[in-house]
Amino acid sequence: MSPNLTPSPTNHSELNPAQTPAPMGPAHSPQSSPELSVNWLRVLWFMMLATAVSTIARFNLFGVQTWLEQLPSGLNIFAMVFAEGFGIFLAAILARRALIAHRPLPIAFLGQFPRIALAMAAIAILLLAIVGVENPYRLEPHVYGMIAGAGTLMYCIMEEYGWRGYLQTELSALAANLKYVLVGSCWYLWHLTFLTDASLQDNLFFLGMMIFGSWGIGQVAEATKSILVCACFHLTIQIMMFNALIRNGISLQEKLIILAIALTCYFALVKRWERKVANQAT
């Protein structure tokens, strides 16, 4: 996701023959530098760990989800969300720790301008609280809207640590289009929708959405280097289509209003972010 950092070429004309360095062998050539390569074994164990751990909650193995649902209202929502996102988050943290030994990690949680990132995080949560979300937990809709918004954002943050915080960085040596296709395909595989009763058409649509989302959120990651900002855009997808906490609690019209306001604010704030970066460079 960041430019690969390679040492500037040595000006041999300024060295006498005794000082001229020997030609670099294959092990030290720029083409074989760890910064320019993908560790596919690391990608594999990242995916296996993320999928295996997340599957425990997603498919209610060992009755985990049933037990979490019995916690007090509000707490159970955050607990279930955390359990579903924990696999990808754990795998991302471990993979990032392994990757940082070979290259810098350009994407951080808040990024260079924390106030902008935090403002973006507050927008969607406040919109859901203002609109209110009907729910089966018998919680007041506006209170539940804030809880569901905060819980969903937490889930998006955990996912974004994996897809943008680790995998997009790991694959940064690849051509951009190939990188986004691979990230989106891994994102699709991690959800295991092909093991559910979803039709082939639904699976193909979901795969396409994940690839398109990887390209779109990937651009945000390149521009802001912020996991939280990426999670805010991820949250808009959750509100519109997939999130079980919100999906049936607000009307399509309300979703479109939230989407329009949130995206207008988000794009304006990202443009402001880019201007601040440009001003610092001049």
C-alpha positions in Angstrom: 0.0 0.0 0.0 3.0 2.3 0.5 5.8 2.8 -2.1 8.4 0.2 -1.7 11.4 1.8 0.0 14.7 1.0 -1.8 18.1 2.6 -1.2 19.1 5.3 -3.6 21.8 4.2 -6.1 25.4 4.7 -5.1 27.2 7.3 -7.3 30.3 5.2 -8.2 31.9 8.2 -9.9 32.6 9.7 -6.5 34.5 6.6 -5.4 38.0 5.5 -6.2 38.5 1.9 -7.4 39.3 0.6 -4.0 36.0 2.0 -2.6 33.8 0.8 -5.4 31.5 -1.8 -4.0 31.3 -5.3 -5.5 28.2 -6.0 -7.7 25.2 -7.2 -5.9 24.6 -10.9 -6.0 21.1 -12.3 -6.6 20.3 -12.5 -2.9 20.7 -8.7 -2.7 19.3 -7.6 -6.0 16.3 -5.2 -5.9 14.2 -7.8 -7.6 14.6 -10.3 -4.8 14.4 -7.8 -1.9 11.9 -8.9 0.8 10.2 -5.5 0.4 9.3 -6.4 -3.2 8.0 -9.9 -2.6 4.9 -11.6 -1.2 5.2 -14.2 1.5 2.5 -16.5 0.3 3.0 -18.9 3.3 2.2 -16.0 5.6 -0.9 -15.2 3.6 -2.0 -18.8 3.9 -1.6 -19.1 7.6 -3.3 -15.7 8.0 -6.3 -16.9 6.1 -6.4 -20.3 7.9 -6.2 -18.8 11.3 -8.7 -16.0 10.6 -11.2 -18.4 9.1 -10.9 -21.1 11.7 -11.3 -18.8 14.7 -14.1 -16.8 13.2 -16.0 -19.9 12.2 -16.5 -20.8 15.9 -18.8 -17.9 16.5 -20.2 -17.6 13.0 -21.5 -21.2 13.0 -22.2 -21.4 16.7 -19.7 -24.2 17.3 -19.5 -25.3 20.9 -22.6 -23.2 21.6 -20.5 -20.0 21.8 -23.1 -17.8 20.2 -25.9 -19.3 22.3 -24.0 -18.6 25.5 -23.2 -15.0 24.4 -26.8 -14.3 23.6 -27.7 -14.9 27.2 -25.6 -11.9 28.4 -27.5 -8.7 29.4 -28.9 -6.7 26.5 -26.4 -4.4 25.0 -23.4 -6.3 26.4 -24.5 -9.4 24.4 -24.4 -7.4 21.2 -20.8 -6.2 21.7 -19.8 -9.7 22.8 -21.2 -11.4 19.7 -19.8 -8.8 17.4 -16.3 -9.2 19.0 -16.5 -13.0 18.8 -17.3 -12.9 15.1 -14.5 -10.5 14.3 -11.9 -11.9 16.7 -10.5 -14.4 14.2 -9.6 -11.9 11.5 -8.3 -9.4 14.1 -6.1 -12.0 15.8 -4.7 -13.2 12.5 -4.0 -9.6 11.4 -2.2 -8.7 14.6 0.1 -11.7 14.3 0.6 -11.3 10.6 1.4 -7.6 10.9 4.0 -8.4 13.7 5.6 -10.9 11.3 5.5 -8.5 8.3 7.0 -5.5 10.2 10.3 -7.4 10.5 10.6 -7.1 6.7 9.0 -3.8 5.7 7.4 -0.8 7.3 3.6 -0.9 7.9 2.2 2.3 6.4 -1.3 1.9 7.7 -2.0 2.7 11.4 -5.2 2.8 13.4 -5.9 6.6 13.3 -3.5 7.6 10.7 -1.8 11.0 10.4 -4.9 13.1 11.3 -6.7 11.4 14.3 -9.3 14.2 14.7 -10.6 13.7 11.1 -10.7 9.9 11.6 -12.6 10.2 14.9 -15.0 12.7 13.4 -15.8 10.2 10.6 -16.3 7.4 13.1 -18.8 9.5 15.1 -20.9 10.5 12.0 -22.5 7.1 11.2 -23.0 6.2 14.8 -24.8 9.5 15.5 -26.9 9.1 12.3 -28.1 5.7 13.4 -28.9 7.0 16.9 -30.9 9.9 15.5 -32.9 7.7 13.1 -33.3 4.9 15.6 -33.3 1.2 14.9 -36.1 -1.2 15.8 -34.7 -4.4 17.4 -35.7 -7.7 19.0 -34.0 -6.8 22.3 -36.7 -4.4 23.4 -34.2 -1.6 23.7 -35.3 2.0 22.9 -34.6 2.4 19.1 -32.4 5.5 19.4 -30.3 3.9 22.2 -30.1 0.7 20.2 -29.1 2.6 17.1 -26.1 4.0 18.9 -25.2 0.5 20.3 -25.6 -1.2 16.9 -23.6 1.5 15.2 -20.8 1.4 17.7 -20.8 -2.4 17.7 -20.8 -2.6 13.9 -18.0 -0.1 13.7 -15.9 -2.2 16.1 -16.5 -5.2 13.9 -15.5 -3.2 10.8 -12.3 -2.1 12.5 -11.4 -5.7 13.3 -12.0 -6.7 9.7 -10.1 -3.8 8.3 -7.0 -4.7 10.4 -6.9 -7.8 8.3 -7.9 -6.8 4.8 -6.3 -3.3 4.6 -4.0 -3.3 7.6 -2.3 -6.5 6.7 -3.3 -8.2 3.5 -3.2 -5.1 1.2 0.2 -4.3 2.6 1.5 -7.8 2.1 0.3 -7.8 -1.5 1.6 -4.3 -2.3 4.3 -5.6 -4.7 1.6 -6.9 -7.0 -0.1 -4.9 -9.8 -3.0 -2.9 -8.3 -5.8 -4.7 -10.1 -4.5 -8.1 -9.2 -3.9 -7.0 -5.6 -7.5 -5.9 -5.2 -8.9 -9.0 -6.8 -6.9 -11.2 -4.4 -7.9 -9.2 -1.3 -11.5 -9.3 -2.4 -11.4 -13.0 -3.1 -9.8 -13.7 0.3 -12.5 -11.5 1.9 -15.2 -13.6 0.2 -13.6 -16.9 1.1 -13.3 -15.8 4.8 -17.1 -15.3 5.0 -17.7 -19.0 3.9 -21.0 -18.0 2.2 -20.6 -21.0 -0.1 -21.2 -23.3 3.0 -24.6 -21.7 3.6 -27.8 -22.0 1.7 -27.0 -19.0 -0.5 -27.4 -19.7 -4.2 -24.7 -19.7 -6.8 -26.0 -16.3 -8.0 -25.9 -14.9 -4.5 -22.3 -16.1 -4.1 -21.1 -14.6 -7.3 -22.8 -11.3 -6.5 -21.2 -11.4 -3.0 -17.8 -12.1 -4.6 -18.2 -9.2 -6.9 -19.1 -6.9 -4.1 -16.1 -8.0 -2.1 -13.7 -7.3 -5.0 -15.3 -4.0 -5.8 -15.3 -3.1 -2.1 -11.6 -4.0 -1.9 -10.8 -1.7 -4.7 -12.9 1.2 -3.2 -11.8 0.9 0.4 -8.3 0.2 -0.9 -8.2 3.6 -2.5 -9.2 5.1 0.9 -6.4 3.1 2.5 -3.9 4.5 0.1 -5.1 8.0 0.6 -5.4 8.1 4.4 -3.3 5.2 5.7 -5.9 4.9 8.5 -7.7 1.7 9.5 -10.4 3.7 11.2 -11.2 5.7 8.1 -11.4 2.5 6.1 -13.7 1.0 8.7 -16.1 4.0 8.3 -16.5 3.2 4.6 -16.9 -0.5 5.5 -19.6 0.5 7.9 -21.7 2.1 5.1 -21.7 -1.3 3.3 -22.8 -3.0 6.5 -25.7 -0.5 7.0 -27.0 -0.9 3.4 -26.7 -4.6 2.9 -25.3 -7.2 5.3 -25.4 -6.3 8.9 -27.9 -8.4 11.0 -28.0 -5.8 13.8 -29.3 -3.1 11.4 -30.7 -4.8 8.3 -34.3 -5.2 9.4 -34.5 -2.3 11.9 -34.7 0.6 9.5 -36.4 1.2 6.2 -34.7 1.4 2.8 -35.5 5.1 2.7 -33.8 5.7 6.1 -30.8 3.6 4.9 -30.4 5.8 1.8 -30.6 9.0 3.8 -27.9 7.7 6.2 -25.8 6.6 3.3 -26.1 9.9 1.5 -25.3 12.0 4.5 -22.4 9.8 5.7 -20.8 9.4 2.3 -21.0 13.2 1.6 -19.3 13.9 4.9 -16.8 11.1 4.4 -15.7 12.2 0.9 -15.4 15.8 2.0 -13.3 14.8 5.0 -11.0 12.5 2.9 -10.5 15.4 0.5 -9.5 17.6 3.4 -7.1 14.8 4.6 -5.5 14.8 1.2 -5.1 18.6 1.1 -3.5 18.5 4.5 -1.0 15.9 3.3 -0.3 17.9 0.2 0.3 21.1 2.2 2.7 19.2 4.4 4.7 18.1 1.4 5.1 21.6 0.0 
